[in-house]
Every structure is written in structure tokens, then in C-alpha cells.
Amino acid sequence: MSIFTMKSWITTAFISVALLASTSLATAQECGFDDERALDVPVSDIIDERDPLIGNPDSDVVMIEFFDPNCPHCRTLHPIVKEVVEEYQDRIRYYAKPFPLWDFSHPQVEAMLIAARADLYYEMIDLQMENPQDGGIPIEDLASMAAELGFSEDRFLEVLEQGPLQGRVRELRRQGRQAGVSSTPTLTINGQVVNGQSRSTECISQLLDEALEG
């Protein structure tokens, strides 16, 4: 190898390493919270014993996801958050809080709340996220999903049609609005809103690590 070729190779290698370092730094800097958004109320005002929990109930690190089951961006985020929660569930508290944007989402949220009575809240969310329909999932299909989880399809359909949980659905909507939520998904860690560019497995994990070290 000539001296000139060796110098070119070294220069190219140096530039490649520098670019890699710069890219890694930029990626790391993208992981953060939205400087212009935060929950307007304390986390303790948003969650109570009615909210199904995944994780360590004694943890000081609380991750809350406000979502609508018919929001396409929520469906994109769903498997990412699910993976992170599976990894961190021994160290954090995680709550998925419905924030229905459309009237046709209300029966789906009711179905989640009915499922919660049998500790199958998150399983019902999974089924809905995996089987979206334009204009919302019809209640007959929600009852079929419930049957997959072991419920009586007829009884589940009867409860949905009677609507005893409609007030709770409206309350969840009000809670989100009072907290300053205006869109979905809104993902928060200890009251801080994760910015849109940071809704990745790597970034959410990094932010949780920082909160756990905090």
C-alpha cells in the first residue's frame, strides 16, 4: 500500500468514525421530553385504584399512556410500549388510560372496562389494537373478542348494550382534558410528556433509566 493510499484510508476511516460518533450523539440528544408540554395536574390526581396497573405498585416511576383505540399512531406505539413495559415492569408502574377522541371509540373503552373486572383489561386492549376497523369496532365484534378471553358472548353484549360504564368513559375523557391532554398518543413519565421523536424502544428505555436513577 502506497503512503498516499494509506493516508486516504486513514482519513476515510477517521471521517467514518467521526460521522458515526456524531450520529450516535444526535440520536441520544433526540431522546427527551416535550419542553412545551407537561401534565397540568399531579400524577396522583390522574390514577386511582380503578386504573388497571402493570408493574411494581411501590415504584416511584410512573409511566402513563393516554390513547384512543382507533388512533393509528396509538396502534403504532402499542407494540413499542408493550415491549418496554415487559422489560421494566418490575421497576415501574404503567397505566394505559383511554382518552376517546371519537364517539365510536366509547363502546371499545367500555369493553376494556368490562374486561378489567376479570383482570383482562390489557388483553382486551391487545385484541382491539390488533383488529382495527374503520369507524370503530362494532359491539358484536367486541363481544366476540370477549368470548376469546373467556367471557359469555351474550352476557358481554348485554352489558355493552345496557351501557353501565358510559359515565366512567366520560370521566376518563374529562380526566385527560383536565390533565392537559389534547391528542393521542400522549406518553408521560412522572408527569413529563415524551416528545414525538422519542417514542421508540430505545428512547423510552433511556428516559425510564434516567428516571429510575433520578
Rosetta blueprint (number, residue, H / E / L):
1 M L
2 S L
3 I H
4 F H
5 T H
6 M H
7 K H
8 S H
9 W H
10 I H
11 T H
12 T H
13 A H
14 F H
15 I H
16 S H
17 V H
18 A H
19 L H
20 L H
21 A H
22 S H
23 T H
24 S H
25 L H
26 A H
27 T H
28 A H
29 Q H
30 E H
31 C L
32 G L
33 F E
34 D E
35 D E
36 E E
37 R E
38 A E
39 L L
40 D L
41 V L
42 P L
43 V H
44 S H
45 D H
46 I L
47 I L
48 D L
49 E L
50 R L
51 D L
52 P L
53 L L
54 I E
55 G E
56 N L
57 P L
58 D L
59 S L
60 D L
61 V L
62 V E
63 M E
64 I E
65 E E
66 F E
67 F E
68 D L
69 P L
70 N L
71 C L
72 P H
73 H H
74 C H
75 R H
76 T H
77 L H
78 H H
79 P H
80 I H
81 V H
82 K H
83 E H
84 V H
85 V H
86 E H
87 E H
88 Y H
89 Q L
90 D L
91 R L
92 I L
93 R E
94 Y E
95 Y E
96 A E
97 K E
98 P E
99 F L
100 P L
101 L L
102 W L
103 D H
104 F H
105 S H
106 H H
107 P H
108 Q H
109 V H
110 E H
111 A H
112 M H
113 L H
114 I H
115 A H
116 A H
117 R L
118 A L
119 D L
120 L L
121 Y H
122 Y H
123 E H
124 M H
125 I H
126 D H
127 L H
128 Q H
129 M H
130 E H
131 N L
132 P L
133 Q L
134 D L
135 G L
136 G L
137 I L
138 P L
139 I H
140 E H
141 D H
142 L H
143 A H
144 S H
145 M H
146 A H
147 A H
148 E H
149 L L
150 G L
151 F L
152 S L
153 E H
154 D H
155 R H
156 F H
157 L H
158 E H
159 V H
160 L H
161 E H
162 Q H
163 G L
164 P L
165 L L
166 Q H
167 G H
168 R H
169 V H
170 R H
171 E H
172 L H
173 R H
174 R H
175 Q H
176 G H
177 R H
178 Q H
179 A L
180 G L
181 V L
182 S L
183 S L
184 T L
185 P L
186 T E
187 L E
188 T E
189 I E
190 N L
191 G L
192 Q E
193 V E
194 V E
195 N L
196 G H
197 Q H
198 S H
199 R L
200 S L
201 T H
202 E H
203 C H
204 I H
205 S H
206 Q H
207 L H
208 L H
209 D H
210 E H
211 A H
212 L H
213 E H
214 G L
